[in-house]
Amino acid sequence: MIYTDKTFKFIQVLLLLLGFGLSLFYAQHQILTGDQTQMLYKGYMGAYYDSWSSFGNAASVVGNVPGSMISFAVGLPIMLYDSPWSPMLVLIFLHLFSYLLLDDVLKNMFKNELRLVFLVIYWLNPWFLFENILYNPSYLFFFSALHLWTAYKQREKSSFFYATLHVMSIGFALQFHYSWLILAIISLYLVFRNMVKINWFGVAFGILLVGASLVPYAIEFLHNEAIRHNPNVKKGERYIGWGGVHVYPVLKSFIYWLRYGSFFFPNKLIASAHFEWLSASVVLQTIFVYAYKALVFTIGALSVYISYKANRAFYERVKSKVFQRKEVITSEEEWLLLYVLGAIFGVFISAMLSPIIFSYWHLIIVFPFAVIPFLVYFKGYTKKYLHKFLLFGTLYFFLINIMGAVDSRKYSIEKNYADDVKAYVTKSVKSPL
């Protein structure tokens, strides 16, 4: 079956609405922990008392992320409409924009059939929807998409506008999470490989805007001893380059790359189901737990193998052009694959430099890129498996997402996001800590 533009649009809207509904369902049942309350405190203090924090959430070993963007991401929507849902809806719409930006790139390379595959493996993917929670890594999908979109726009012609946005995608990602470095490394690879036409005035202006946004942090850094030194880390215990010295952190980061392109979802999502909400019978709960885990781990393991094959095929396509700066890129698809290779370099270098062992959320910034090898690999199987994959992927993802939203480490059917936020604000913000 050939999907006309009209048919594609109809299915696209249906699946977008499904994903949007699942996003709201996730958000409604998130369990408030220190990750969210840090953001809520900063945002509400800014909105209610005009006290804007110049630094973001605390990170292990390396301290708080710099800049005020986290405070603004929560506080400004609350100023527009005072509701716990205001910043949450902004986050969900940023997720939607991330898909639209990515699809705007892919539509120039792939037919509608493959764009539908991407719609399922990105927009409905539990790796993606599990991050509909108010904490800083959840915002990274938008900056990843903006980075790729602006780079694609500059592949043939330089642009002040797109160059400025490209730099801002890195500089504002920096104010949410330290994995911003991966985007910077991708950009360096694009320049090295002559994959973009650079407008240096746009680059300079972008740097100027990002630098201006960091001025309050720079002032705070000079005067606040707590920001400069992390008391939780003993001197010499962790250092830049620790990951490369110990090797395992680098290997683990590549395992996450393969898992992002598979159905082997985070343990916080799939290994924490207890089914207490379904039945009071301990025996019945135990049966459901083992049946569910048998299903998800079996499918997950098989899909990791497919992800490996997809990445191996991807490597075979690009290995001869990795460092060939003068060799012509023959197609937009090849350009995209080389961009993805830059993301792998980013993962490798950041893992070597890291003072910690990465968990899945530390690298979630590359999730939009990690699914591309599978997408390109699947292109050879669209005639045979397209409809089966779309149906299976949608139904299976729906099951996993519902389970994740009602019974996982980060979400519970017993929780009500809006009520919990209001209780927290009454206790901790209107009577400042």
C-alpha positions in Angstrom: 0.0 0.0 0.0 1.3 3.5 -0.9 0.4 6.1 1.6 -0.7 9.3 -0.1 -0.1 12.6 1.6 -3.7 12.7 2.6 -3.6 9.2 4.1 -0.4 10.0 5.8 -1.7 13.2 7.3 -4.8 11.4 8.6 -2.8 8.6 10.3 -0.2 11.1 11.6 -2.9 13.2 13.3 -4.4 10.1 14.9 -1.0 8.9 16.2 0.0 12.4 17.4 -3.3 12.6 19.4 -2.6 9.2 20.9 0.9 10.2 21.9 -0.4 13.5 23.3 -3.0 11.7 25.4 -0.4 9.3 26.7 1.8 12.3 27.6 -0.9 13.8 29.6 -1.6 10.5 31.3 2.0 10.1 32.2 2.3 13.7 33.5 -0.8 13.3 35.7 0.6 10.3 37.5 4.2 11.3 38.0 5.7 10.8 41.5 7.2 14.0 42.8 10.8 13.6 43.9 13.8 15.9 44.4 14.2 16.2 40.6 10.9 17.8 40.2 10.8 19.8 43.4 14.1 21.5 42.6 12.5 22.8 39.4 9.2 23.7 41.0 10.9 25.6 43.8 13.0 27.6 41.4 10.1 28.3 39.1 7.5 29.3 41.7 10.0 31.4 43.6 10.6 33.3 40.3 6.9 33.6 39.4 5.7 34.5 42.9 8.6 36.5 44.3 10.6 37.6 41.3 13.5 35.6 42.7 15.1 33.9 39.7 17.8 31.3 40.4 20.9 31.8 38.4 21.7 28.0 38.4 19.7 24.9 37.7 19.3 21.4 39.2 22.0 19.8 41.1 24.0 17.1 39.3 26.1 14.4 40.9 29.8 15.2 41.3 29.9 18.2 39.0 27.4 20.4 40.8 24.5 22.5 39.6 24.0 23.2 35.9 24.6 26.8 35.1 22.0 29.4 34.0 18.5 30.4 34.7 16.7 28.5 31.9 15.2 25.9 34.3 13.7 28.6 36.5 12.2 30.3 33.4 10.9 27.0 31.9 8.8 26.6 35.0 8.2 30.1 36.2 7.2 31.9 33.0 4.3 29.6 32.2 3.1 29.9 35.8 3.2 33.7 35.4 1.0 33.4 32.3 -1.4 31.1 34.0 -1.0 30.0 37.6 -1.5 26.2 37.4 0.8 23.2 38.0 -0.2 22.2 34.4 1.3 25.3 32.8 4.9 24.2 32.8 3.9 20.6 32.1 2.0 21.6 29.0 4.9 23.7 27.8 7.2 20.6 28.2 4.7 18.4 26.3 4.4 20.9 23.4 8.2 21.1 23.3 8.2 17.3 22.8 5.7 17.8 20.0 7.8 20.5 18.4 10.8 18.1 18.6 8.9 15.5 16.5 7.8 18.1 14.0 11.3 19.4 13.5 12.7 15.9 13.0 9.9 15.0 10.6 10.6 18.2 8.6 14.1 16.8 8.0 13.1 13.3 7.3 10.3 14.1 4.8 13.0 15.3 2.4 14.7 11.9 2.5 12.1 9.2 3.1 8.7 8.3 1.7 5.5 8.6 3.8 5.7 4.9 4.7 9.0 5.3 6.5 7.9 8.6 8.1 5.1 6.7 9.7 7.6 4.2 11.1 9.6 7.1 12.6 6.4 8.5 14.0 5.8 5.3 15.9 9.4 4.7 17.0 9.9 8.3 18.2 6.6 9.8 19.2 5.0 6.7 20.8 8.2 5.2 22.0 8.3 4.5 25.8 11.9 5.7 25.9 10.5 9.1 24.8 7.1 9.2 26.6 8.6 8.0 29.9 10.2 11.4 30.1 6.9 13.3 30.4 8.0 14.3 33.8 9.0 17.7 35.1 12.8 17.3 35.4 15.7 18.7 33.4 16.6 15.8 31.0 13.0 15.8 29.6 13.7 19.1 27.9 16.6 17.8 25.9 14.6 16.2 23.1 13.7 19.7 21.8 17.3 20.9 21.8 18.4 17.7 20.0 15.8 18.2 17.3 16.6 21.9 17.0 20.3 21.1 16.6 19.7 18.6 13.8 17.1 20.8 12.0 19.3 23.9 12.0 22.3 21.8 10.9 20.3 20.4 8.0 19.2 23.8 7.0 22.8 24.9 6.7 24.1 21.9 4.7 24.1 23.8 1.4 23.8 27.5 2.3 25.0 29.6 5.2 22.4 31.4 7.2 22.7 34.0 10.0 19.3 32.9 11.4 20.0 29.1 11.5 23.5 29.5 12.7 22.2 31.6 15.6 19.6 29.0 16.5 22.1 26.2 16.1 24.4 27.8 18.7 21.5 28.5 21.0 20.4 24.8 20.8 23.7 23.9 22.4 24.0 26.9 24.8 20.5 26.5 26.2 20.8 22.7 26.4 23.9 23.5 28.6 21.5 25.2 31.1 19.4 22.0 31.4 22.0 19.2 31.5 25.7 18.5 31.1 25.1 16.2 28.1 25.0 19.4 26.0 28.6 18.5 25.2 27.4 15.8 22.9 25.7 18.4 20.7 28.8 20.6 20.7 30.9 17.6 19.5 28.4 16.9 16.7 28.8 20.5 15.6 32.6 20.2 15.6 32.3 17.1 13.5 30.0 18.8 11.0 32.5 21.6 10.6 35.4 19.2 10.3 33.6 17.1 7.7 32.5 20.2 5.7 28.8 19.2 6.2 27.6 22.7 6.9 28.1 26.1 5.5 29.0 28.4 8.5 27.8 31.9 8.9 30.3 33.2 11.5 28.2 36.3 12.3 25.3 34.0 13.3 27.7 31.9 15.4 29.0 35.0 17.1 25.6 36.4 17.7 24.4 33.0 19.1 27.4 32.9 21.5 26.7 36.5 22.5 23.0 35.6 23.4 24.0 32.5 25.3 26.8 34.3 27.1 24.4 37.1 28.1 22.0 34.6 29.6 24.9 33.2 31.7 26.0 36.5 33.2 23.9 36.1 36.4 25.4 32.6 36.9 28.9 33.9 36.4 28.3 36.6 39.1 26.8 34.0 41.4 29.7 31.6 40.8 32.2 34.2 41.9 30.4 34.9 45.1 28.9 31.6 46.1 31.3 29.0 47.5 28.6 26.3 47.5 28.4 26.4 43.7 32.2 26.2 43.1 32.7 23.2 45.4 30.6 20.1 45.8 30.9 18.9 49.4 29.6 15.4 48.5 32.7 14.5 46.5 36.1 13.8 48.1 39.0 15.5 46.5 40.7 13.3 43.8 37.9 10.7 44.0 36.3 11.7 40.7 37.8 13.8 37.9 37.4 14.7 34.3 38.5 11.7 32.3 37.5 9.2 34.9 35.2 7.4 32.5 38.0 6.8 30.0 40.4 5.5 32.6 37.9 3.0 33.9 36.7 1.9 30.4 33.4 0.4 31.6 31.5 3.8 31.5 32.4 4.0 27.8 31.2 0.5 27.1 28.0 1.1 29.0 27.3 4.3 27.0 27.4 2.3 23.7 25.0 -0.3 25.2 22.6 2.5 25.9 23.0 3.6 22.3 21.9 0.2 21.1 19.1 0.1 23.6 17.7 3.5 22.5 17.3 1.9 19.0 15.5 -1.1 20.5 12.5 -2.1 22.6 14.7 -2.8 25.7 13.4 0.0 27.8 14.8 1.4 31.1 14.4 -0.8 34.2 12.7 2.1 36.0 9.9 1.6 33.4 9.7 -2.2 32.9 11.2 -3.8 36.0 9.2 -2.0 38.7 5.6 -3.2 37.9 3.9 -4.9 40.8 0.2 -5.0 39.6 -1.0 -4.1 43.1 -3.6 -1.8 41.4 -5.0 -4.7 39.4 -5.8 -7.2 42.1 -5.6 -7.8 45.8 -4.6 -11.4 45.3 -0.8 -11.8 45.8 -0.8 -15.0 43.7 -2.5 -13.2 40.8 -0.1 -10.2 41.1 2.8 -12.6 41.0 1.5 -14.3 37.8 1.0 -10.9 36.1 4.5 -9.7 37.2 6.3 -12.8 35.8 4.2 -12.9 32.6 4.8 -9.1 31.9 8.5 -9.3 32.6 8.8 -12.4 30.4 7.1 -10.6 27.6 9.1 -7.3 27.8 12.5 -8.8 28.4 12.1 -11.4 25.6 11.0 -8.7 23.0 13.6 -6.4 24.4 16.4 -8.9 24.0 15.4 -9.7 20.4 15.1 -6.1 19.5 18.6 -5.3 20.8 19.9 -7.8 18.3 18.0 -6.1 15.5 19.4 -2.7 16.7 22.9 -4.2 16.6 22.3 -5.4 13.0 20.9 -2.0 12.1 23.9 -0.2 13.5 26.3 -2.6 11.9 24.7 -1.9 8.5 24.8 1.8 9.3 28.6 1.6 10.0 29.2 -0.3 6.8 27.6 2.6 4.9 29.6 5.4 6.5 33.0 3.9 7.4 34.7 4.9 4.2 33.7 8.5 4.6 34.2 9.1 8.3 37.2 11.4 7.9 37.2 12.1 4.2 36.7 15.9 4.3 36.8 16.4 0.6 34.8 13.4 -0.5 31.3 14.4 -1.8 28.3 13.4 0.2 26.1 11.8 -2.4 22.6 12.1 -0.8 20.7 13.8 2.0 20.3 10.3 3.6 24.1 9.9 3.7 24.4 13.4 5.2 22.0 12.3 8.0 23.9 9.1 8.6 27.2 11.0 9.0 25.4 13.4 11.4 24.4 10.3 13.4 28.0 9.2 13.3 28.9 12.6 14.9 26.5 11.8 17.7 28.3 8.5 18.3 31.6 10.4 18.5 29.8 12.7 21.0 28.7 9.8 23.2 32.2 8.3 23.1 34.1 11.4 24.0 31.6 12.5 26.7 31.7 9.1 28.3 35.5 9.2 28.3 35.5 12.6 30.0 32.7 11.9 32.4 33.5 11.6 36.2 30.5 9.2 36.6 29.0 6.1 35.2 26.2 7.1 32.9 22.6 6.1 33.5 20.1 6.1 30.6 18.9 9.7 31.3 22.4 11.1 31.0 22.5 10.2 27.3 18.8 10.7 26.5 19.8 13.7 24.4 20.9 11.3 21.6 17.7 9.3 21.6 16.4 11.1 18.5 19.6 10.2 16.6 19.9 6.6 17.9 16.7 5.5 16.2 17.9 6.6 12.8 20.0 3.5 12.0 17.0 1.3 12.7 14.8 3.6 10.5 17.2 3.3 7.6 17.7 -0.4 8.1 13.9 -1.0 8.1 13.6 0.8 4.7 14.6 -2.5 3.1 11.7 -4.3 4.8 8.9 -1.8 4.3 7.1 -3.8 1.6 7.1 -7.0 3.7 6.6 -5.8 7.3 5.4 -2.2 7.2 1.8 -2.8 8.3 2.7 -5.5 10.7 5.3 -3.2 12.3 3.0 -0.2 12.5 0.2 -2.3 14.2 2.5 -4.2 16.5 4.6 -1.1 17.4 1.6 1.0 18.2 -0.2 -1.6 20.3 2.9 -2.8 22.1 4.1 0.7 22.9 0.6 1.6 24.1 0.7 -1.4 26.5 4.1 -0.5 27.9 3.2 3.2 28.2 0.0 2.5 30.1 1.9 0.2 32.4 4.7 2.8 32.9 2.2 5.5 33.7 0.3 3.5 36.3 3.0 1.2 37.9 6.7 2.1 37.6 9.5 3.7 39.5 8.6 7.3 38.4 4.8 7.0 38.0 1.8 5.6 40.0 -1.9 5.5 39.3 -2.4 6.6 42.9 -0.6 9.9 42.3 -2.2 13.2 41.2 0.4 15.6 39.8 -1.6 18.8 40.2 -2.7 18.0 43.8 0.9 17.0 44.8 2.3 20.2 43.3 -0.2 22.4 45.1 0.6 20.7 48.4 4.3 21.2 47.8 4.0 24.8 46.9 1.8 25.6 49.9 4.4 23.9 52.2 7.7 25.0 50.7 7.3 28.0 48.4 4.7 30.3 50.0 6.7 29.8 53.1 10.2 29.9 51.6 12.8 27.5 52.8 
